[in-house]
Amino acid sequence: MLRLWTIVFLANIFGAWIFALLAAKTPALNTDILSQLVEIGGSALSATRAHVFGSGVVGGWLIALVAWIVTASHWTIGQLAVIYWRLST
């Protein structure tokens, strides 16, 4: 399981790096949005490791919870209702 977590972690870091590279080096985002992203990134770097870890645990739990709820509803209409409810809250 540690090997799987390592692969997922490295793939997430690589994906975030590619997104940051594309956002910064292409005209996909205007300069106002790009400067705000840099500001958000700077404030994220000032957080403690415990805060980042806790946020990751809570975020992962929420994503898994939604996936479990969608999987638990057997009918397509139930899945759509759960997704709609989750996106509207």
C-alpha positions as CSV (number, residue, x, y, z in Angstrom):
1,M,0.0,0.0,0.0
2,L,2.9,2.3,0.7
3,R,4.1,1.9,-2.9
4,L,0.6,2.8,-4.2
5,W,0.5,5.9,-1.9
6,T,3.9,6.9,-3.1
7,I,2.9,6.6,-6.8
8,V,-0.3,8.6,-6.2
9,F,1.5,11.2,-4.3
10,L,4.2,11.7,-6.9
11,A,1.6,11.7,-9.7
12,N,-0.3,14.4,-7.8
13,I,2.8,16.5,-7.3
14,F,3.7,16.1,-11.0
15,G,0.2,17.1,-12.1
16,A,0.2,20.2,-9.9
17,W,3.7,21.1,-11.3
18,I,2.4,20.7,-14.9
19,F,-0.7,22.9,-14.1
20,A,1.5,25.6,-12.5
21,L,3.8,25.5,-15.4
22,L,1.0,25.8,-17.9
23,A,-0.7,28.5,-15.9
24,A,2.4,30.6,-15.6
25,K,4.0,30.2,-19.0
26,T,0.9,30.3,-21.3
27,P,-1.7,33.0,-21.8
28,A,-4.4,30.7,-20.4
29,L,-4.8,32.9,-17.4
30,N,-4.8,36.7,-17.2
31,T,-2.2,38.4,-15.0
32,D,-4.7,39.2,-12.2
33,I,-5.7,35.6,-11.7
34,L,-2.1,34.4,-12.0
35,S,-1.0,36.9,-9.3
36,Q,-3.8,35.8,-7.0
37,L,-2.7,32.1,-7.5
38,V,0.8,33.1,-6.6
39,E,-0.5,34.9,-3.5
40,I,-2.5,31.8,-2.4
41,G,0.5,29.6,-3.0
42,G,2.6,31.8,-0.8
43,S,0.1,31.8,2.0
44,A,-0.1,28.0,1.7
45,L,3.6,27.7,2.1
46,S,3.4,29.5,5.4
47,A,1.1,26.9,6.9
48,T,2.4,24.4,9.4
49,R,3.0,20.8,8.4
50,A,0.3,19.7,10.8
51,H,-2.2,22.0,9.3
52,V,-1.4,20.8,5.7
53,F,-1.6,17.2,6.8
54,G,-4.9,17.7,8.6
55,S,-6.4,19.5,5.7
56,G,-5.3,16.7,3.4
57,V,-6.9,14.1,5.6
58,V,-10.2,16.0,5.8
59,G,-10.2,16.7,2.1
60,G,-9.5,13.1,1.2
61,W,-12.1,11.9,3.6
62,L,-14.7,14.2,2.0
63,I,-13.8,13.0,-1.5
64,A,-14.0,9.4,-0.4
65,L,-17.3,10.0,1.3
66,V,-18.9,11.3,-1.8
67,A,-17.5,8.4,-3.9
68,W,-18.9,5.9,-1.4
69,I,-22.3,7.6,-1.4
70,V,-22.4,7.5,-5.2
71,T,-21.3,3.9,-5.3
72,A,-23.9,3.0,-2.6
73,S,-26.8,4.4,-4.7
74,H,-27.5,1.7,-7.3
75,W,-29.8,3.6,-9.7
76,T,-28.5,6.3,-12.0
77,I,-31.1,8.8,-10.9
78,G,-29.9,8.3,-7.3
79,Q,-26.3,8.9,-8.3
80,L,-27.3,12.1,-10.1
81,A,-29.3,13.3,-7.2
82,V,-26.4,12.7,-4.8
83,I,-23.9,14.5,-7.1
84,Y,-26.4,17.4,-7.5
85,W,-26.9,17.6,-3.8
86,R,-23.2,17.6,-3.1
87,L,-22.4,20.3,-5.7
88,S,-25.2,22.5,-4.5
89,T,-24.0,22.6,-0.8
